[in-house]
Amino acid sequence: MELIVSRPSGARVVQDYLAGEGAAADFYGRRFDEIASFVAKAAEVDTRFDRAARERAAAALTVPPGADPSRLRRFVDEGGYVVTTGQQPGLYGGPLYSVYKALSAVRLAEAVEERLGKPVLPVFWVASDDHDWAEANHADVITVDNELRRFEIDPPDPNRSPALHRISLPRQADEVLAAFCSVLPDTDFSVEFVSLLRDGYGAGSTLPGGFHTLMQAVLGRFGVYFTDAADPVVKDRSRELLLAELDGCERFEEVLQATGRQLELQGYDLQVPILEGGVNLFLEGAAGRERLYREGDGFRLRSSGEELDAAQIRARVEGDSRVLSPNVLFRPVVESAVFPTLAYVGGPGEIAYFAQVRGYFEAHGIEMPIVFPRWSATVVESKIRKVLDKFHMELSRLARPFHEVASEIAREEVPDDVRAAIGKLRGALGTGVSELQSAAAAVDPTLKGSVQHFRSQAFATLEDVEKKVTAAVRRESEITLAQLEKAQLHLYPLGKPAERVQSPLYFLTRYGGAFLDRVYEAFAVSFES
């Protein structure tokens, strides 16, 4: 097994930030690859977090199996910090990149701790208050028969979109889980991971609950600590901040709009549109978790249309603090208010929206955390490497639609004498038609159109012959193409990098914990002095 490690690509603002080019630096602040950035950020965090605040932060963290609980005491006693990352809880662990984000955070925390001399904890924030069921309710995996299969659980109520932590998995979940487990590799490692899946994702459980069960068991030994958006301690610590956002929503919208205009003036696109009147909060209403909008002197829920004033919203929050939650732009602000956060480890989409929130953080009295790009890894198994080497195929060529790859391979396989003959004929036609056009024009200028028509027909016929030759070669290369198509399926399922599609269970059941060890070793972090 081979790992090809890189940074995931993204929008132009992300590319400029990673390269340290253009105007992107103005939107992000401190560099992610300089230890001086972390030293300065730690000083800012210390102005907001005393021992008591760190005690409260520690109370919001879960120590998973395999992690060292004494690290939490050191974190409080020695004035430690956190490096955070997170993801909405997906079925059976979601796509592989969730594991990559967590291990990127581990390696960053280790590197920063070594330089600062204080504990730095990697923390995974499980966004259980997300309500996008369609994005979280499925898992894709390549079966032992080399087919990509999707396993999906239907929404219990298609007319409502409550937060994921509110939804109990239906009886169908047991059937889907059994089918998923049946296509996983049957190895010495399978029993352990199938047992974790059954403990976490059976009927009556929740997607966040299953995600915690699986990911804590898988990542705990690397020292990853977990927190949850719906955790009572998190909600208690962030309640006043959410209500302050409600009270100042119009001013905060103006801050975000101003940053958006600055980004667009520099030629950058907005990852998250700033909607007029949109509040960066969701409230649980009749249709589930609904976006709040300003409406006159009060507020309106986007889906149900229910209208409330600030006092009514506050009353609901007093009854259940989980009913009010931040949107994607406000969530990192909440995170930095609850935890002494030095950096956030994000993928390309997250890095892009962080470009929009530096001024927004400052409006809340917080300096934005350092935005650290997660590592990306392409897993090339030995069976895939053999195919690539056999046909001298670069990975990047397989990122395109397979019909383009197949046509290109077929053209390359056309015998040299056939290719030479076609080229010779094409050249002769071009020369002959030019000579005929000149000679015919001397007899009658109107013949020019007829000659041009002949030229078009001749070249079209020759192109048709060339395509038929290529198709014949392609038929002869069916075995070659089948092997390449299999390689493409493993590397770019659905035309995307495998880390954005494949379930981690494919690799965990095939290689066990050794797969995670390889990823951990490959994700080393170093700093410029």
N, C-alpha and C positions, 0 to 999 in steps of 0.2 A: 504494500500500500504506500502510495506517494502523496504528499500534501504540497500543493502549490499555493503559497501564501501571498496575499496582496491586500491592498485596501480596496473596498468596493467603490466603484465609480458612481457618479451622481450628476446632479444639475451643475451648471457652470459655476455657481457660487460655491458649491462644494469642491469642485475641482480646483478653483482658485485658492480656496482656504487651505486645502491639503498641500498645494504647491507653494503657498506663501506669495501668491501673485495677485495683481489687480487690486481692486478696492475691497476685497472680501474681508481683510483683516479688521477694517473699521467696524464691521458688524459682529465680529466674534471676540475682539479684545485679545486676551492672552493666548499665546501659542501653545499648542499641545505637545510640542517636541522639545521644550526648553524647561529644565528643572526650575529655573528662576520664576517661571509662571506659577508653579505649584507652591513655591515658598511664599510668593506674594499673596496668592489666593488663601493660603493657610492663615496668614496674618489677618486678612479680612474676615475669615470665618471666626477667628478667635474673638473678634469684637462683638460677635452676636451669640456665641455659644460659651457659656460658663460650665462649670461642673454639673449644675442642676439641669441645664438644657441637654447636656450629653447623657445624663441619667435618663431623661425622658426619651431621648432618641434611642438609647439602648433598649428601653422597654418596648419599643415598636419593632424590634428585630426578633426574628425566629432563628434559633440555633439549630441547623439541620443535623441529621445523623452524620457523624464523621467530622464535624467541625469542632473547634476547641472553644468551649463556653468561657474559659478563663480570658480569652481575648476580649470579651465584652467588658470585663472588669478593668483590664489594662486600658481599653479604649476610654473609659470614664476617668480612671485615675491619672492617666498620662496625657489627657487632652488630645485624644485621637480624632481622626477624620474618616470620611467614607468616600469611596468612588462608587457611583451608582450606574446601573443600567436597568433595563426593564422591557417588558413586552406584555401584550394582552395574553391571557391564558388560552392556548390552542389545544385542540383535541390531540391526545397522545404526544404532548410536548410541542405541538406546532411544527413549523419548519426548522431545519437544522440550525439556521442562523441564531436562534435563541441560545443554543449552547455556545456558539461562537462569541456572542455578546458577553455571556457570563465569564468565559475563560479569558476574553480580552480584558475584562474588568479585574480579574484576579491578577493577571500579569502586570497591569498598570499599577494596581494597589501595592503589589510587592516592590516594584521599582521605586515608587514614590516613598514608601515606608523606609526603604533602605537609605534614601537620601535625606529624608526629614528626621529620621530617628524617633518617630512616634508611630503608634499603630494606625494603619490605614486599612479599613475593612471594605472588601468588595460586597456591595449590596444589590440584590436583584429585586426590583419593584414589580410585583405582579399586578397588572392593571385590571383587577377584577370588577371595577365599576364600568368598564367598557360595555357597550350594548350592541356591538356589531356581531350578531350571532352568525351571519353568513360568512364572516371572515374567520371565525374561531371554531366552527362546528365540524370541521373536516380535517382529514389527514391523508396525505398522498405518499405512497410507498411503491418502490419497484419490487415486484414479487420475484420469487425464485425462478419463475418462468420468463423473466425479463419483460414484464408488462407493467406499465404504470397504472396503479389502481387508486381510486379515491374512495375513502370511507367517510360517510357523512351521516350526521344525526339531524333529523328534522326539527324545526322549531316547535316547542310545545304549544305556543299560541302565535300564529303568524301575524296576528293583528296588533301585537304589543311587542315592544323592544325594551324589556327591563334590563337592568345591569346584570351581567353574567353571574354574579354571586347570588342573585335572587332566583336563578333558574335551576330546578332539579332535573336531572337527566331522566328522560322517559324510559319505559321498559324496552323500547327499541335499542337503547344503548347497549344492553347485554348482547343482543344479536350482532350489532355492528362490531363490538369488541371481539366477539368470538371469530367473526369473519376476518377481522384485521390480524388477529394472532395466528390464524391458520395460514397466512401467506408469508409470515416472517421466516427467516432462515431457522432451521432446526439445528441448533448447535449446543455446546456445553454451557453457553451463556443465556440461552433463551428462557429457561425456567425462571431465573431471577427477574428478568425484565417483564415477562408476561405476568408474573405475580404482582409486580408493582402496578401494572396497568389494571389488573383486576381489582386491586385494593383501591385504586383512585377513580376509575372511570365507569363503575357499574351504575345501574339504574338507581336513582335516588341520591346520587352524589351530584357534584357540580363540576363544571369545567375548571374553575379556579382551584377547587379542592383536588381534583385529579392532577392538575398541573403542579401544584405544590408537592403532592406525594411523589410524583415521578422526578421532578427536577431537584428537589431537596436530596433525594436518595442518590441521584446521579452526581450532583455537584458539591455535596456537603464536604467530601474529603478534600476538596480544593480550597476550603475555607470561605465559601460563598454564604453570606447571610441573606435571609429573605425578609421582605416586608410585603404588605398587601394594602392596596388602596382603600379597602373597606375595613381594615383593622381598627378596632375601637380606639386604640391609642393614637393612631395616625389621624383619625377623624377628630378626636378631642384636641390634638395639638394644632390642627389646621382650621378649626371651625371659625375662629375670629378672622383669620386671613381670608377665608371664603366670603364671609359676611362683609369684610372691608372691600372685597372685589365687587360685591353686589352694590354697595353704597357708592363706590367711585367708578362704576362701570363706564359711564360716558367719558370720563377723563382718561381711563385706561384704553378705551377704544381710540381716542385721539392719538395717544402715544403710539399705538400699533399702526394706525393709519399713516402717521408721519414716517415711521421706519419703512413701511411698505413703499411709500413714495420715493424715499431715498434709494431703496434697493432697485426700483424700476428705473430711476434716473441713471443708475450705474449699469443698466442693461441686464439685471437679474430678474428672474421670474419669482413670484411668490409661491411657496410650497402650500401655504394655508391662506385662502382668501379671507380678507377682513370684511365681514358682512355688516352693512350699516344697521345699527341698532342691536347687533348681536352681542349678547353678554357671554363672557368666557366661562359660563357655568351651565351645568345641567341640573334639572330638578326632576325628581320622579313624579310623574303625573298619570293621567288616565291611560295614555298610550305607552307608558314605560318611562325610560330615561329620556327627557325632552330638553332641547336647547331653550334657554331663556332669551327673550327679546324685550327690549324696552318698548313700552306701549303707554304713551302719555306720561303720567306721573307714576305709573306702575310697570307691570311686566306681563308678558304673554308667553305661554308655552307653545312651541312651534307646531307640534303635531296635533294636539287636542284643541288648541285655541283657547284654553282656559286662561283667564286673566286674574292676577293676584297683585297685591301690593307688597311692599317690603316687609311689613309687619306679619302678614300671613306666611310669607316664606320663612321668616325667622321662627315663627311658631312651629312650622313643620320640622325645621331643623332641631328645635328644642325637643320635639317628640322623638325624632330619630335622626341622628347626625349623618347617617348614610344617604339620606335622600338628596343631599346637595353635593355635587362633585365638580371638579375642574375639567375644562376642555383640554385639547392637546397642547395649546400654547400656555395655559395656566398651570398645567400639571407640574412642569419642572420648577416653577416658582414655589409651588406647595412643597415639593420634595426638598428644595434647598432651605425652606423655612423649618421643616421637621428634622432634617439631618444636617450635620456639619459637612456639606458636600464640597469636595474639591473639584471633581470632574464628573461629567456624564459621558458614558461610552455609548455611542450611537451609530446607527447605520446611515446610509446616504440620505434617506428621507428625513430622518430626525435632524441630521446635521443641517439640512436645508432650512427646516423651520426654526432652528436655533438662531439663524441669521436674522430672524424677525423679532427676537425678544430681548435683545440686550437692553434697550431703553425701557422696556416693560419691566424687567427685573429691577432696574434702578428706580423706577416709579414706586416699586414696593419696598425700596430701601435695602435691596440685596444686590450684590455683584453676581453677575451670571457665572455659573461654573465653567471651567475649561471644557471645551467640547473635544472629546478624544474619539477619533474614528476607529471603530472596531476593526478587527482583522477579518479578512475573508479567506476561505480555504477551499480549493478545489481538490476533491478526493479522487485520485486516479488509482483504482485498484489494479492489481497485476494483470488481470485478464483484459482490462481495458488498455493498459500500457502496451501489451503485446500487439493489440490490433493497431494502435496508433503508430508504433514503430514499424510494423510490417508494411504499412502503406505510407510511411514517412509523412504522417498527418499531424499538423499543428492543432492544438486545442482550439484556437480561435476560429479555424475554418469550420468547426462543427457547431459554432454558435449561430450559424445561418440556417434558414429553412432547409430541410434535407433534400428537397427537390433541386435546390441550387447546388448543393454539395454533390449530389448524384450526377447532375449534368456536367459539372466541372470534372469529376473523376472520369466520366465516360469520354469527354473530349481529350483528356490526357491519355487515355488508353487507345485512342485511334492510332492504328499503325502509321509509322513515319512515312511509308511510301504513299498511303492514301492521303495523308495530310499534305504531303508535297504535291501530289497530283491535283488536289483541289485548289491549292494555292497557285499552282502554275496555270490552271484553267481560269481562275479568277483574274489573274494578271493579264492573260491573253485576251479574255473578254473585254477587259477595260481598255487595252491597247487597240484591239480590233474595232470596238465600237467607236472610239475616238476617231480612228482613221476613216471609218465608214461615214461618220457624221460630217467630217470635213469634205469628203469626196461628194456625198449626196447633196450637200448644201450648194456646191458649185453648179450642180445640175438644176436643182429647184430648192430654194430656201425653205419651202413649206415641208420638205421631207425631214427636217430636223426633229419634229415632234414624233414621227413614226420611228425614227432611229432611237429616240429616247425611250419610247414605249417598249421597243424590242430590248433595250438595255435593262429596263426594269424587270421585264419578264424573265430574261436570261438569268439575271442575278437572283431573282426569287426562286427560280427552278433549281439553281445551284445550291442555294441555301436549304431548300427542301431536301435535296439529295444528301447534303451534309448532315442534316438532322436525322435522316433515316440511317445513315452510317453510324452516327452517334448512338441512336436507339438500339441498333443491332449490337454494337459493342457493349451497351449497357445490359442487354439481355445476357450476354456472355459473362458479365461481371456481377451476376446476381449474388453470388456467395460473398464477394468482396463488399458489395453494398449492404448486404444484410449484417455483416460484422460491423461496418461503420455505423449503421443505423442503431445497432445495439449500443455501441460506444456513445453515440450522441444521446441516447435515452438516459444513460447514466450520468452524463456530464451536463446536459442541458435539457432536462425534461420540460415539456411544454414551452420550449424555446427560452427557458430561463436558467440561470445558474442553479445547480442542484441544491445549494444551500437555501434557496428561496422556495423550494418545493418539497424535497425529500424529508420524510420523518427521520429524526435521529435514531429511531428504533431499528431502522435497516442496518446501520453501522454498529449499534450497540449489541444487537443480537448476533451479528456476524463476527465482531472482533472483541466484544466485551469492553471492560474498562481500559484496555490497552489503546483503544481508539482515542479515548479522552486524553490519555497520557501523551499520545503523539501530538494531538492538537495543542495541549498545554505547552509542550516543549517548543512547538513551532511558533507560538505567539509571543516570543520574547519582546520586551520593551526596553529601549535605551534612550538616553537623553543627551542632547547637546549641552555642553558645559555653559 
